[in-house]
Amino acid sequence: DYRLTPPVPHPLVTTHPVTGRKALLLGSHVSTIEGMSEADAEALVTELTAHCCQPQFVYSHGWTPGDIVVWDNRSTLHRGRAADPTERRVMRRTAVFGEGVEGPEIQVVG
């Protein structure tokens, strides 16, 4: 529950350190925007989230055993889905830290 932890200020718009592209730091954790009333900030976050979550911008994975999904946390809005509590579910998390990765471009398949 985000209400149990003190807020940490972040910029609403950031620059990706590798691509140089602008990205929104957006999510359910956003509670206020500096310089805006709480109502205006909530309305803006709701509008931006609705725009970002339009079907043409959403990837939804149909999981099969052995699948791995990798995303760049610096430019992806993501969420988990409810799982069937009667089914076994194994999840692993790998985090890579640093300024960027040197090497060939990754091609998206699928």
C-alpha positions, -999 to +999 in steps of 0.1 A: +000+000+000+017+032-012+000+052+015+022+035+041+054+048+027+065+085+024+063+100-011+095+103-031+095+131-057+102+121-093+100+140-126+068+133-146+088+134-178+123+119-180+148+112-207+158+076-214+196+075-208+203+052-238+178+063-265+174+099-255+136+096-260+112+113-235+092+090-213+065+095-187+071+082-152+035+073-146+016+047-125-007+041-096+020+055-073+016+090-086-002+110-059+006+146-066+022+168-093+042+198-081+024+230-088-010+214-094-040+209-071-046+174-060-078+173-081-060+186-112-031+162-108-054+132-104-073+143-135-041+146-155-027+113-143-061+096-151-061+111-186-024+102-194-029+067-181-061+062-202-041+074-233-012+051-226-034+021-220-053+023-253-053-011-271-029+001-298-002+007-271-008-024-251+010-058-253-008-086-235+011-118-233-006-152-236+017-173-214+029-208-222+054-229-202+089-217-206+080-181-217+102-152-208+092-116-212+117-088-209+110-051-209+128-019-202+114-006-169+126+030-178+100+033-206+073+007-200+041+010-180+033-026-168+011-045-145+005-081-134-027-100-140-047-121-117-036-157-116-056-189-112-050-198-075-054-235-084-025-234-109+012-235-100+029-201-108+067-196-108+080-161-113+116-149-113+128-114-115+161-102-129+172-066-126+201-050-146+216-018-133+238+006-151+240+033-177+232+012-207+240-018-227+265-019-256+257-044-283+234-052-312+198-040-313+172-065-300+145-074-326+110-079-313+095-111-325+057-118-324 
